[in-house]
Amino acid sequence: MKLIVGLGNPGREYEKTRHNMGFMMIDKYVNSKGIKDKWSLKFNGLYMESILFDEKVLFLKPQSYMNLSGEVVKKFVDYYKIDIKDILVISDDLDLSIGNFKLRDKGSSGGHNGLKDIENNLGSSEYKRLKIGINNDKNIDTKDYVLGKIDKNTLEEYDKLFTDLVSVIDDYFVSDFALLMNKYNKKNK
């Protein structure tokens, strides 16, 4: 079983904010696959189960706010007995430009509080990540920047990127992750 976690913050006020890249990407992926199952609530997380590429997949959007995402992820990992190597976390990344993404098979949180909380709760940084670039405006306080709304033109850029990332996630189910990183990580601008 694979666990695909999209990070974000719940509530209307956080829709279309930079910190909600994970939520937005999961929604795009599920919609692109025509998955019609309903989201359910368990352990303070919205989740949906499906079968893709002959494998059971659990999509998860923690509803505990970004900084407490790890508590929700840990409960799902324990309940479903998911191996850490079968987790893919999708998040925003300040160090990548808009339109770019990076796959990582493990590593530090890079200062991202959601990733840091997942690492603390799992006791490991060995889970896989898909990081989506949001740029970094040094003239705005980081908290205000990541919680800021994305303008219409940039949303259109993200929609194109998300369409490309659907293929990346498809490949995640059928490819070795090292090959996946090699294939996609050098495409960044």
C-alpha positions as CSV (number, residue, x, y, z in Angstrom):
1,M,0.0,0.0,0.0
2,K,1.2,3.5,-0.9
3,L,0.4,6.6,1.1
4,I,0.3,9.9,-0.8
5,V,0.2,12.9,1.6
6,G,-0.5,16.4,0.4
7,L,0.4,19.1,2.9
8,G,-1.7,22.2,3.5
9,N,-3.9,24.0,5.9
10,P,-7.7,23.3,6.1
11,G,-10.3,26.0,5.7
12,R,-11.5,28.4,3.0
13,E,-9.1,31.2,4.1
14,Y,-6.1,29.0,3.1
15,E,-7.4,27.9,-0.3
16,K,-5.1,28.9,-3.1
17,T,-2.3,29.8,-0.8
18,R,1.3,28.9,-1.4
19,H,1.4,26.6,1.6
20,N,-1.4,24.5,0.2
21,M,0.5,23.1,-2.8
22,G,0.2,19.5,-1.4
23,F,-3.6,19.8,-1.1
24,M,-3.9,21.3,-4.6
25,M,-1.7,18.7,-6.2
26,I,-3.6,15.8,-4.6
27,D,-6.9,17.2,-5.8
28,K,-5.5,17.7,-9.3
29,Y,-4.2,14.1,-9.4
30,V,-7.4,12.5,-8.0
31,N,-9.5,14.5,-10.5
32,S,-7.2,13.6,-13.4
33,K,-7.6,9.9,-12.7
34,G,-11.4,10.2,-12.5
35,I,-11.4,8.8,-9.0
36,K,-15.0,9.4,-7.8
37,D,-14.7,8.1,-4.3
38,K,-15.6,10.5,-1.6
39,W,-13.2,12.0,0.9
40,S,-13.7,10.6,4.4
41,L,-12.5,11.9,7.8
42,K,-10.4,9.8,10.1
43,F,-7.7,10.7,12.7
44,N,-8.1,14.4,11.7
45,G,-7.3,13.7,8.1
46,L,-9.3,13.7,4.9
47,Y,-8.5,10.5,3.1
48,M,-9.5,8.5,0.1
49,E,-8.6,4.9,-0.9
50,S,-8.2,3.7,-4.4
51,I,-6.5,1.1,-6.6
52,L,-4.0,2.5,-9.1
53,F,-1.5,0.5,-11.1
54,D,-2.7,-2.7,-9.3
55,E,-1.8,-1.2,-5.9
56,K,-3.9,0.0,-3.0
57,V,-3.3,3.8,-2.6
58,L,-4.3,6.0,0.3
59,F,-4.5,9.8,-0.4
60,L,-4.3,11.9,2.7
61,K,-4.8,15.6,3.4
62,P,-4.1,16.2,7.1
63,Q,-6.6,18.7,8.7
64,S,-4.5,19.5,11.7
65,Y,-2.8,22.6,10.2
66,M,0.6,22.3,8.6
67,N,2.8,22.3,11.7
68,L,0.9,19.3,13.2
69,S,0.7,17.2,10.0
70,G,3.0,14.5,11.4
71,E,0.5,13.5,14.1
72,V,-2.1,12.7,11.4
73,V,0.4,10.9,9.1
74,K,1.7,8.8,12.0
75,K,-1.8,7.6,12.9
76,F,-2.5,6.5,9.3
77,V,0.9,4.8,9.1
78,D,0.2,2.9,12.3
79,Y,-3.4,2.0,11.5
80,Y,-2.7,0.8,8.0
81,K,0.7,-0.6,8.8
82,I,2.4,1.4,6.0
83,D,6.1,1.1,5.4
84,I,7.9,4.4,5.5
85,K,9.5,3.7,2.1
86,D,5.9,3.6,0.7
87,I,5.1,7.3,1.7
88,L,5.2,10.2,-0.7
89,V,4.7,13.6,0.8
90,I,3.8,16.5,-1.5
91,S,4.7,20.0,-0.2
92,D,5.6,23.5,-1.1
93,D,9.3,24.6,-1.2
94,L,10.6,28.2,-0.8
95,D,14.0,27.3,-2.3
96,L,12.6,26.3,-5.7
97,S,11.3,28.7,-8.3
98,I,7.7,28.7,-9.4
99,G,7.3,26.1,-12.1
100,N,10.0,23.8,-10.7
101,F,9.8,20.7,-8.5
102,K,12.1,18.3,-7.0
103,L,11.9,14.7,-5.9
104,R,13.8,13.6,-2.8
105,D,14.1,10.1,-1.4
106,K,15.0,11.3,2.1
107,G,16.6,14.2,3.8
108,S,16.1,17.1,6.2
109,S,13.0,19.2,6.4
110,G,14.8,22.2,5.0
111,G,13.0,24.3,7.6
112,H,9.6,23.3,6.4
113,N,7.5,22.8,9.6
114,G,5.1,20.3,8.1
115,L,8.0,18.0,7.0
116,K,9.7,18.6,10.3
117,D,6.6,17.4,12.2
118,I,6.3,14.3,10.0
119,E,10.0,13.5,10.6
120,N,9.5,14.0,14.4
121,N,6.4,11.8,14.5
122,L,7.7,9.0,12.3
123,G,11.2,9.1,13.9
124,S,12.6,9.0,10.4
125,S,13.4,11.2,7.4
126,E,13.5,8.3,5.0
127,Y,10.1,9.0,3.4
128,K,9.9,10.3,-0.2
129,R,9.0,13.8,-1.1
130,L,7.7,15.8,-4.1
131,K,8.6,19.5,-3.4
132,I,6.8,22.1,-5.5
133,G,8.5,25.5,-5.9
134,I,6.8,28.6,-4.6
135,N,9.8,31.0,-4.8
136,N,10.8,33.2,-1.9
137,D,10.1,36.8,-1.5
138,K,12.6,38.1,1.0
139,N,10.7,41.4,1.3
140,I,7.8,39.6,2.9
141,D,7.8,37.8,6.3
142,T,8.1,34.0,5.5
143,K,4.9,33.2,7.4
144,D,2.9,35.9,5.5
145,Y,4.4,34.8,2.2
146,V,3.6,31.1,2.5
147,L,0.1,31.9,3.7
148,G,-0.5,34.5,1.0
149,K,-2.9,33.9,-1.9
150,I,-1.6,33.0,-5.3
151,D,-2.5,35.4,-8.1
152,K,-4.5,34.3,-11.1
153,N,-1.5,34.2,-13.6
154,T,0.6,32.1,-11.2
155,L,-2.3,29.8,-10.6
156,E,-2.4,29.2,-14.3
157,E,1.3,28.3,-14.2
158,Y,0.7,25.9,-11.4
159,D,-2.2,24.3,-13.3
160,K,0.2,23.5,-16.1
161,L,2.9,22.2,-13.7
162,F,0.3,20.0,-11.9
163,T,-0.7,18.5,-15.3
164,D,3.0,17.5,-15.7
165,L,3.2,16.3,-12.2
166,V,0.3,13.8,-12.7
167,S,2.8,11.9,-15.0
168,V,5.5,12.1,-12.3
169,I,3.1,10.6,-9.7
170,D,2.0,7.9,-12.2
171,D,5.7,7.0,-12.7
172,Y,6.2,6.9,-8.9
173,F,3.8,3.9,-8.8
174,V,5.7,1.9,-11.5
175,S,9.4,3.1,-11.4
176,D,12.3,2.8,-9.0
177,F,12.5,6.1,-7.1
178,A,16.2,6.6,-7.9
179,L,15.5,6.4,-11.6
180,L,12.5,8.7,-11.1
181,M,14.7,11.4,-9.5
182,N,17.3,10.9,-12.2
183,K,14.7,11.3,-14.9
184,Y,12.9,14.4,-13.5
185,N,15.2,16.4,-11.2
186,K,17.4,17.7,-14.0
187,K,14.5,19.3,-15.8
188,N,14.3,22.3,-13.5
189,K,15.0,25.8,-14.8
